[in-house]
Amino acid sequence: MRVAVECKSPLLQKSLEIFLQKHLSSLKNCDIVVRDIKMPNDERNFYISSAKDADLMKPFSKAQLILALEKRCGVLHGTQETPFTKLHLAYEEDDEEHLDFAILQKRIEVLTKEYQDNILRAVRAFYEK
């Protein structure tokens, strides 16, 4: 999947470039153009916005973005199976929420461990004086 990013919002532009760095391509050679403006006459347009008619509504995660782009790429090329869906055949839309929850759960575990380490370090420092 080759993706070009063309956004008016510099923040969204940079975020998408970071999320899609492995898939970035020039405007001429891309399969899909991610934009924050609706372009109805361009079939390669992938519209990101807070509007209900957007292809992907803000806010979104990197996983949601990649999945939506892979689905769109599959529709454009007339295939239902994309590289992403081949790797993740077990995931359905309900599982996508589970995947996001698993990422959140892992992040909470990491933060909790850091917090615990900081508390123990402070207690040790107190008693060593």
C-alpha positions as a printed Julia matrix, in Angstrom:
129×3 Matrix{Float64}:
   0.0     0.0    0.0
   1.43    3.36  -1.08
  -0.01    6.44   0.63
   0.42   10.16   0.07
  -0.58   12.68   2.74
  -1.93   16.1    1.8
  -3.49   18.01   4.72
  -4.13   21.67   5.44
  -3.58   21.05   9.15
   0.19   20.89   9.81
  -0.39   18.89  13.0
  -2.5    16.26  11.22
  -0.03   16.21   8.31
   2.94   15.47  10.57
   1.02   12.92  12.65
  -0.06   11.02   9.56
   3.47   11.09   8.16
   4.77    9.55  11.39
   1.99    6.92  11.5
   2.41    6.02   7.83
   6.18    6.39   7.41
   6.55    2.84   6.04
   3.81    3.45   3.46
   4.58    7.0    2.28
   4.85    7.64  -1.43
   4.69   10.56  -3.81
   1.35   11.91  -4.98
   1.94   10.51  -8.49
   2.82    6.97  -7.35
   0.36    6.48  -4.49
  -2.67    4.21  -4.18
  -4.48    6.46  -1.7
  -4.25   10.16  -0.82
  -5.08   10.97   2.81
  -6.58   14.44   3.14
  -8.45   16.56   5.65
 -10.51   18.1    2.82
 -13.23   16.21   1.0
 -12.44   15.72  -2.71
 -15.44   13.88  -4.2
 -14.02   13.76  -7.75
 -10.86   11.86  -6.69
 -11.48    8.14  -6.11
  -8.12    7.8   -4.33
  -9.14   10.39  -1.71
  -9.3     9.15   1.9
 -11.04   11.81   3.97
 -10.2    12.24   7.67
 -12.38   14.59   9.67
 -14.7    14.94  12.66
 -17.63   14.93  10.22
 -19.89   11.89  10.04
 -19.3    11.46   6.3
 -15.54   11.05   6.78
 -13.77    7.82   5.8
 -12.14    7.92   9.24
 -13.41   10.07  12.07
 -11.09   11.89  14.45
  -9.79   10.91  16.97
  -8.26    7.66  15.74
  -5.4     5.33  16.6
  -2.61    4.19  14.32
  -4.18    0.71  14.15
  -7.56    2.16  13.16
  -5.9     4.28  10.46
  -3.95    1.39   8.96
  -6.98   -0.92   9.04
  -9.23    1.69   7.37
  -6.61    2.4    4.69
  -6.11   -1.32   4.0
  -9.86   -1.81   3.64
 -10.08    1.16   1.29
  -7.11   -0.09  -0.72
  -8.83   -3.47  -1.04
 -11.99   -1.8   -2.35
 -10.02    0.3   -4.86
  -8.13   -2.72  -6.18
 -11.17   -4.98  -6.16
  -9.78   -7.38  -3.56
 -11.33   -7.99  -0.2
  -8.19   -9.5    1.34
  -5.4    -7.03   1.93
  -1.99   -7.67   3.48
  -3.31   -6.41   6.82
  -6.38   -8.65   6.78
  -4.3   -11.66   5.71
  -2.15  -11.21   8.79
  -5.09  -10.58  11.09
  -7.88  -12.82   9.81
  -9.0   -13.57  13.34
  -9.83   -9.95  14.11
 -13.36   -8.67  13.47
 -14.67   -5.2   14.27
 -15.45   -6.28  17.85
 -11.91   -7.55  18.15
 -10.62   -4.15  17.03
 -12.02   -2.7   20.28
 -10.35   -5.57  22.15
  -7.06   -4.77  20.4
  -7.32   -1.1   21.43
  -8.14   -2.22  24.98
  -5.13   -4.56  25.04
  -2.86   -1.68  24.01
  -4.39    0.52  26.71
  -4.05   -2.26  29.28
  -0.36   -2.74  28.43
   0.25    1.01  28.7
  -1.45    1.11  32.13
   0.72   -1.81  33.29
   3.89    0.02  32.2
   2.83    3.24  33.94
   1.87    1.35  37.1
   5.26   -0.38  37.17
   7.06    2.96  36.73
   4.97    4.48  39.53
   5.72    1.51  41.81
   9.46    1.8   41.08
   9.41    5.53  41.87
   7.62    4.95  45.2
  10.04    2.2   46.2
  13.01    4.39  45.25
  11.62    7.24  47.41
  11.0     4.9   50.39
  14.51    3.42  50.11
  16.03    6.9   49.92
  14.07    7.94  53.03
  15.19    4.96  55.11
  18.82    5.05  53.93
  19.37    8.53  55.38
